[in-house]
Each structure stands twice: as structure tokens, then as C-alpha cells.
Amino acid sequence: MIPSPFKYGKLVDKSHFVNREKELALLHHNFNSGLNTILISPRRWGKSSLVKIAAESFAQNTDVRFCFIDMFNIRSKEAFYETFTREVLKVSYSKWEERMEKAKEFFKHLIPKFTMGNDPNADFSLTFDWHEASINPSEILNLPETIAKAKGIKIVVCIDEFQNIAFLKNHIDFQKKLRAHWQQHQIASYCLYGSKRHMMTELFERKAMPFYKFGDVLFLKKINTGHWVDYIVTQFRMTYKKIHIDDAAYLVELVDNHSYFVQQLSNMAWFLTDNICNKAIINDALFDLMNQYDLMYQKDVDGLSNSQLRFLRAVVKGEKQFSSKATIDAYNLGSSANVARVKKALESKEIVDVYRHSINFVDPLFRRWFEYYYSEK
């Protein structure tokens, strides 16, 4: 049985990566030049895969090391410091004995305690005396620069879901501490990326915030339909099936060019196709996917207020002037102040994405599901 030619739900390799040539070139340039980069886009648009593939272009260059940290489950400064130190040491030194030896050399005031797993070269953890670390975290935060200078290498620290820093206690002071150290680094550089666009924009675009103007800010755009069509048609053909370019474009536009859902819907349509895929098969694939997500989407809707539901109906209908009297009256939204509250609540719930005065569903499949079941209620 031929495996599916479409990939989603995990970091993809270059064979499944579509376009992004400009973004890859910029990341490669910044990584090579030691410049900081901030990458912002909604969830599942391919940020993590983009950074990974950009880093892989340095695979033959042992003078550049990439440290990857995911802040998704980090909820304390202590956890951040531990993860940060562990991952920087891991990419800098391959043997656990060397990591311990160098830790003693680089940490003059802090003494990390190492715990080894079954494979100490891959599985180890460390802790600090947190009273001492909270007073003077400089040795931790300067570790990438310290090691880079000592080894004559470049270190790029890549931190995913960076917006979660806002969930840490006294997070503004903590951001100030990070910025004060990292902005002085000349060899080590940082790539900070996240999926909650409104939170990331707040962190890096507001003048009052510590990370304002920390580096190049790249807002990831959707991949255009033409590139998706070329990819889909090629993937079908490679597995001895066919899809016309117009039908491939129809598939892409059904899920609003969203990277994850284009791959997922393509996979479902491919699975349902014996020889030639057409719009009828694509529509069947769409309904199969909506049924798969039905319980989750119903739970999301059950948690919405009536005002929020009515606001989403306005989004589905293509309304643009949400605070106008005509829209407020047509959808019974109460007042312009209530519209602002509803919009902010839906953005916080990651139901809608507000970008440059445009409001769209974060999840295009949820939009289709909502339109089918709720738009007229």
C-alpha cells in the first residue's frame, strides 16, 4: 500500500515544505550574521518547520550550533533557567563528562546539580540553588555567549511559543532581565517565535515592552495558492493519482491556504481517490474532516456567549465594519464597546485572529463547520 504523500501534525522535512524561499533566505542570513529574529504567525502555519529547515542548511557547518527550546510547558522562571542551561550545554558539548566539566568552569557562583538518565549523553537534567540564581542569573543568561567565545563557534538559541513568557510570575521584570543580557551578546543570537499573534505583537511591537526592537520581526504570510497547487498536483502524480489544477486550487481555498489543513484535506482527498480526484471527492473529504473534529468544535461553541456566537456569524457573512450601527443592529451586538469586548475575548480564546483590521477564524475548518451548522441560527 502506497503511503500518503502529505504530511501534517509534525515537523516536516524539505520534501514536504512548500515555498517560503524568501523567509528561508532571511533566516539563513540572520543566523549566519548573528542577528536576532522574531517570527510571528498563527498556530500550525509552519513556523517550527521553517526554523528547523533553515537550521538544517547549516548541517555541514560545525561552527554554527542551534539550540531549540519549546516554552509550551514552561510555567516558571526556574523551569526556563533549567531548560535553557541544559539545551545550551547539550548542543555545545556532546559528552556528558565534558558538559559537567565545562559547567564547573563557566559557573563561578552557581553550582548546577546534574541528574543522568539511562543515556547520559542524551538524557540529563540539572537544578540550581534557586535563591542564588534569582539574585544573580547572569551566568545562566550569558551562557550561549560565554560558550561561543570559548569554543570559537556561533550559537543560535531558538525559542518556540515565546509568548508564554507572559504567563511567568513578574514577567515584565523577567523580560527586562533577559533583554539586558541578550542584547549585549555579539556572537550568540536568538530566534524567538510564537503562535499567538496578538501576544507576540504585544511583546515585540509595543514601545513600552522590554523586547521592543530586539531584532527583525517577520510576520509569516500564507503560502499562495499557486505554490500549493503545484505541490498537490505533484504529490498526487508521484503516487499514480491525478487531480486537475482547478480542483487543487478549490481544495486550497476551502481551507483558506492554511498550511496544516491544506495538507490534512489533501491527505483525506487523496485517500478517497482511486484514480482522479474531483470536487465531489474534495467535498466528501471536507465533511469527513468536519465530522472528525465535531466533538471538539461543539465543545468550543458551548463555551461561547450569545454575543460571541452572533459576532462569529457576522465574520462568516463577510462583514467588515463590526462597530457600525448597521452591523450592530443586524447581528444584535449591543454596542461598539460590547463589540470590542467580544472581539478581544474571541482573540484570547484563539477563535479569531485580528490582523491589520482584518478578522478571520484561526481554524479555517472550524469556520466551515460553524458556517454549516450555526451561521443561520
C-alpha positions as CSV (number, residue, x, y, z in Angstrom):
1,M,0.0,0.0,0.0
2,I,1.4,3.4,-1.0
3,P,1.8,5.7,2.0
4,S,0.2,9.2,1.9
5,P,2.3,11.8,0.2
6,F,1.0,14.5,2.5
7,K,2.3,15.3,6.0
8,Y,0.9,17.3,8.9
9,G,0.8,17.3,12.7
10,K,4.6,17.1,13.0
11,L,7.7,19.0,11.8
12,V,8.0,18.3,8.1
13,D,11.2,17.7,6.1
14,K,12.1,19.7,3.0
15,S,10.3,17.3,0.6
16,H,7.0,18.4,2.1
17,F,7.9,22.0,2.6
18,V,6.2,24.4,0.2
19,N,7.8,27.6,-1.0
20,R,9.0,30.0,1.8
21,E,12.1,30.8,-0.2
22,K,12.3,34.4,0.9
23,E,11.7,33.5,4.6
24,L,14.4,30.8,4.4
25,A,16.8,33.2,2.8
26,L,16.2,35.8,5.6
27,L,16.6,33.3,8.4
28,H,19.8,31.9,6.8
29,H,21.2,35.4,6.5
30,N,20.3,36.3,10.1
31,F,21.6,33.1,11.6
32,N,24.9,33.5,9.6
33,S,25.2,37.1,10.6
34,G,24.4,36.7,14.3
35,L,21.2,38.8,14.0
36,N,18.1,38.3,16.2
37,T,14.9,37.3,14.5
38,I,11.3,37.3,15.7
39,L,8.9,35.1,13.8
40,I,5.1,35.5,14.3
41,S,2.2,33.7,12.8
42,P,-0.9,31.8,13.9
43,R,-0.7,28.2,15.1
44,R,0.1,25.5,12.5
45,W,1.3,27.8,9.7
46,G,4.7,26.1,9.6
47,K,6.9,28.3,11.8
48,S,8.7,25.5,13.6
49,S,9.3,23.6,10.4
50,L,10.6,26.8,8.8
51,V,13.1,27.4,11.5
52,K,14.2,23.7,11.6
53,I,14.8,23.7,7.8
54,A,16.7,27.0,7.9
55,A,18.9,25.5,10.7
56,E,19.5,22.3,8.6
57,S,21.1,24.4,5.9
58,F,24.0,24.8,8.4
59,A,24.3,21.0,8.9
60,Q,27.7,20.8,7.4
61,N,29.0,23.9,9.3
62,T,30.1,22.7,12.7
63,D,30.9,26.3,13.7
64,V,27.2,27.1,14.0
65,R,25.1,25.3,16.7
66,F,21.4,25.5,17.1
67,C,19.7,25.2,20.5
68,F,15.9,24.5,20.4
69,I,13.7,25.3,23.3
70,D,9.9,24.9,23.5
71,M,8.2,27.1,26.1
72,F,4.8,25.4,25.6
73,N,5.0,23.7,29.1
74,I,7.4,26.2,30.8
75,R,5.5,28.0,33.6
76,S,8.2,29.2,35.9
77,K,11.5,31.1,35.7
78,E,13.2,28.2,37.4
79,A,12.0,25.8,34.6
80,F,13.1,28.3,32.0
81,Y,16.6,28.6,33.5
82,E,17.0,24.8,33.8
83,T,15.8,24.1,30.2
84,F,17.9,27.0,28.8
85,T,21.1,25.8,30.5
86,R,20.5,22.1,29.7
87,E,19.8,22.7,26.0
88,V,22.7,25.2,25.5
89,L,25.2,22.7,27.1
90,K,23.7,19.8,25.1
91,V,24.3,21.4,21.7
92,S,27.7,22.8,22.7
93,Y,29.3,19.5,24.1
94,S,28.4,16.0,23.0
95,K,29.8,14.1,26.0
96,W,28.2,14.3,29.5
97,E,31.6,14.4,31.2
98,E,32.6,17.4,29.2
99,R,29.3,19.1,30.0
100,M,29.9,18.7,33.7
101,E,33.5,19.8,33.5
102,K,32.6,22.9,31.5
103,A,29.6,23.8,33.8
104,K,32.1,23.9,36.7
105,E,34.3,26.2,34.6
106,F,31.6,28.6,33.4
107,F,29.6,28.8,36.6
108,K,31.5,30.6,39.3
109,H,28.7,31.5,41.6
110,L,26.1,28.9,40.7
111,I,26.7,25.2,41.1
112,P,24.3,23.1,38.9
113,K,23.4,19.6,40.1
114,F,23.3,17.1,37.3
115,T,21.0,14.1,37.2
116,M,21.7,11.5,34.5
117,G,19.2,9.2,32.7
118,N,19.8,5.8,31.0
119,D,21.8,7.6,28.2
120,P,23.6,10.5,29.9
121,N,24.7,11.9,26.6
122,A,21.1,12.5,25.5
123,D,19.1,12.3,28.8
124,F,20.1,14.6,31.7
125,S,18.6,17.3,33.8
126,L,20.1,19.9,36.2
127,T,18.9,22.1,39.0
128,F,20.4,25.2,40.7
129,D,20.2,26.8,44.1
130,W,17.3,29.0,43.2
131,H,17.9,31.6,45.9
132,E,21.3,32.3,44.5
133,A,20.1,32.0,40.9
134,S,17.4,34.5,41.4
135,I,19.9,37.0,42.8
136,N,22.4,36.6,40.0
137,P,21.2,34.8,36.9
138,S,23.9,36.3,34.7
139,E,25.9,33.2,34.4
140,I,22.9,31.3,33.1
141,L,21.7,34.0,30.7
142,N,25.1,34.7,29.3
143,L,25.9,31.0,28.8
144,P,25.5,31.0,25.0
145,E,27.8,33.9,24.6
146,T,30.3,32.5,27.1
147,I,30.5,29.1,25.3
148,A,30.5,30.7,21.9
149,K,33.6,32.7,22.8
150,A,35.3,29.8,24.5
151,K,34.8,27.4,21.6
152,G,35.0,29.9,18.7
153,I,31.5,28.9,17.4
154,K,28.2,30.7,16.8
155,I,25.2,29.6,18.9
156,V,21.7,30.4,17.8
157,V,19.1,29.9,20.5
158,C,15.6,29.2,19.0
159,I,12.7,29.5,21.4
160,D,9.3,28.3,20.3
161,E,6.0,29.6,21.8
162,F,7.9,32.5,23.3
163,Q,4.7,34.4,24.1
164,N,4.3,32.0,27.1
165,I,6.8,34.2,28.8
166,A,3.8,36.4,29.7
167,F,2.5,33.6,31.9
168,L,5.5,33.7,34.2
169,K,5.4,35.5,37.5
170,N,6.6,39.1,37.3
171,H,7.1,38.5,33.6
172,I,7.9,42.1,32.7
173,D,10.8,42.2,35.1
174,F,11.9,38.8,33.8
175,Q,11.8,40.1,30.2
176,K,13.9,43.1,31.2
177,K,16.4,40.7,32.7
178,L,16.6,38.6,29.5
179,R,16.8,41.6,27.2
180,A,19.5,43.3,29.3
181,H,21.8,40.3,28.9
182,W,20.9,39.0,25.4
183,Q,21.2,42.4,23.7
184,Q,24.9,42.5,24.7
185,H,25.7,39.2,23.0
186,Q,27.9,39.7,19.9
187,I,28.3,36.0,18.9
188,A,25.2,34.2,20.2
189,S,21.9,35.2,18.6
190,Y,18.3,34.5,19.2
191,C,15.3,33.4,17.1
192,L,12.1,33.9,19.1
193,Y,8.8,32.7,17.6
194,G,5.2,32.1,18.7
195,S,1.7,31.3,17.5
196,K,-0.4,33.7,19.5
197,R,-0.1,36.7,17.1
198,H,-1.7,39.2,19.4
199,M,0.5,38.3,22.3
200,M,3.7,38.2,20.2
201,T,2.8,41.5,18.7
202,E,2.4,43.0,22.2
203,L,5.8,41.7,23.3
204,F,7.8,42.9,20.3
205,E,5.9,45.8,18.7
206,R,4.9,47.9,21.7
207,K,7.4,50.5,22.6
208,A,6.9,50.1,26.3
209,M,7.8,46.4,26.3
210,P,11.4,45.2,27.0
211,F,11.8,43.3,23.8
212,Y,10.8,46.2,21.5
213,K,13.2,46.4,18.5
214,F,15.1,43.3,19.7
215,G,15.5,42.1,16.1
216,D,14.0,41.6,12.7
217,V,10.2,41.0,13.1
218,L,8.9,38.6,10.4
219,F,5.1,38.1,10.1
220,L,4.7,34.8,8.3
221,K,2.2,35.0,5.5
222,K,0.1,32.3,4.0
223,I,1.5,30.3,1.1
224,N,-0.1,31.4,-2.1
225,T,-2.5,29.2,-4.0
226,G,-0.2,28.7,-7.0
227,H,2.6,27.1,-4.9
228,W,0.1,24.8,-3.1
229,V,-1.5,23.7,-6.4
230,D,1.9,22.8,-7.8
231,Y,2.7,20.8,-4.7
232,I,-0.6,19.0,-4.5
233,V,-0.7,18.0,-8.2
234,T,2.9,16.7,-7.9
235,Q,2.2,14.7,-4.8
236,F,-0.9,13.1,-6.4
237,R,1.1,12.3,-9.6
238,M,4.0,10.8,-7.6
239,T,1.6,8.2,-6.2
240,Y,-0.1,7.4,-9.5
241,K,-3.2,9.5,-9.0
242,K,-4.4,12.7,-10.6
243,I,-6.0,16.0,-9.6
244,H,-6.7,18.9,-12.0
245,I,-5.1,22.2,-11.1
246,D,-8.6,23.9,-10.8
247,D,-9.7,21.2,-8.3
248,A,-6.4,21.5,-6.4
249,A,-7.0,25.3,-6.2
250,Y,-10.6,24.7,-5.0
251,L,-9.2,22.4,-2.2
252,V,-6.7,25.0,-1.1
253,E,-9.2,27.8,-0.9
254,L,-11.7,25.7,1.1
255,V,-9.3,25.8,4.0
256,D,-8.1,29.4,3.3
257,N,-4.5,28.3,2.3
258,H,-3.8,27.2,5.9
259,S,-0.7,25.0,5.8
260,Y,-1.8,22.4,8.3
261,F,-5.3,22.0,6.9
262,V,-4.2,22.1,3.2
263,Q,-2.0,19.1,4.0
264,Q,-4.8,17.3,6.0
265,L,-7.5,17.9,3.5
266,S,-5.2,16.9,0.7
267,N,-4.5,13.7,2.5
268,M,-8.2,12.9,3.0
269,A,-9.0,13.7,-0.6
270,W,-6.1,11.5,-1.7
271,F,-7.3,8.7,0.5
272,L,-10.8,8.8,-1.0
273,T,-9.4,8.9,-4.6
274,D,-9.0,5.8,-6.7
275,N,-7.7,7.4,-9.8
276,I,-8.8,11.0,-10.4
277,C,-9.8,13.5,-7.7
278,N,-12.6,15.9,-8.3
279,K,-14.6,18.5,-6.4
280,A,-17.2,15.9,-5.3
281,I,-14.4,13.9,-3.6
282,I,-12.9,17.0,-2.1
283,N,-16.3,18.0,-0.6
284,D,-16.7,14.5,0.8
285,A,-13.2,14.8,2.3
286,L,-14.1,18.1,3.9
287,F,-17.2,16.7,5.5
288,D,-15.3,13.7,6.8
289,L,-12.8,16.1,8.4
290,M,-15.6,18.2,9.9
291,N,-17.1,15.0,11.4
292,Q,-13.7,14.1,12.9
293,Y,-13.5,17.5,14.6
294,D,-17.2,17.7,15.5
295,L,-16.9,17.0,19.3
296,M,-14.1,19.4,19.7
297,Y,-15.8,22.2,17.7
298,Q,-19.1,21.6,19.6
299,K,-17.2,22.0,22.9
300,D,-15.7,25.3,21.7
301,V,-19.1,26.6,20.7
302,D,-20.7,25.5,24.0
303,G,-18.1,27.8,25.7
304,L,-19.2,30.9,23.8
305,S,-21.7,33.5,24.8
306,N,-24.6,34.5,22.6
307,S,-22.9,37.8,21.7
308,Q,-19.8,35.8,20.6
309,L,-21.8,33.5,18.5
310,R,-23.5,36.4,16.8
311,F,-20.2,38.1,16.2
312,L,-18.9,34.9,14.5
313,R,-21.9,34.8,12.3
314,A,-21.0,38.3,11.2
315,V,-17.4,37.2,10.4
316,V,-18.8,34.2,8.4
317,K,-21.0,36.6,6.4
318,G,-18.0,38.7,5.5
319,E,-18.9,41.8,7.5
320,K,-16.0,44.3,7.8
321,Q,-17.4,47.2,9.8
322,F,-18.2,45.4,13.0
323,S,-18.7,48.6,15.1
324,S,-21.1,50.2,12.6
325,K,-24.7,50.8,13.6
326,A,-25.9,48.7,10.7
327,T,-23.8,45.6,11.7
328,I,-24.6,46.0,15.4
329,D,-28.3,46.1,14.7
330,A,-28.2,43.3,12.1
331,Y,-26.5,40.9,14.5
332,N,-27.8,42.3,17.8
333,L,-24.3,43.0,19.1
334,G,-25.5,45.6,21.6
335,S,-22.9,48.4,21.3
336,S,-19.5,49.2,19.9
337,A,-18.0,48.8,23.4
338,N,-19.5,45.3,23.5
339,V,-18.1,44.5,20.1
340,A,-14.7,45.4,21.3
341,R,-15.1,43.1,24.3
342,V,-16.4,40.3,22.2
343,K,-13.5,40.6,19.7
344,K,-10.9,40.6,22.4
345,A,-12.5,37.6,24.1
346,L,-12.6,35.6,20.9
347,E,-9.0,36.5,20.2
348,S,-7.9,35.4,23.6
349,K,-9.7,32.1,23.1
350,E,-7.8,31.8,19.8
351,I,-11.1,31.5,17.8
352,V,-10.3,34.6,15.7
353,D,-7.2,36.2,14.5
354,V,-7.2,40.0,14.3
355,Y,-4.5,41.4,12.0
356,R,-4.4,44.8,10.3
357,H,-8.1,45.4,10.9
358,S,-9.0,42.1,9.3
359,I,-10.8,39.4,11.4
360,N,-10.6,35.8,10.4
361,F,-11.1,32.4,12.0
362,V,-7.8,31.0,13.3
363,D,-9.0,27.5,12.3
364,P,-10.5,27.5,8.7
365,L,-12.0,24.1,9.2
366,F,-13.9,25.4,12.2
367,R,-15.1,28.2,10.1
368,R,-16.6,25.8,7.6
369,W,-18.1,23.7,10.4
370,F,-19.6,26.8,12.0
371,E,-20.9,28.1,8.7
372,Y,-22.6,24.7,8.1
373,Y,-24.2,24.2,11.5
374,Y,-24.6,27.7,13.0
375,S,-24.4,30.6,10.6
376,E,-28.2,30.8,10.1
377,K,-29.3,30.1,13.7
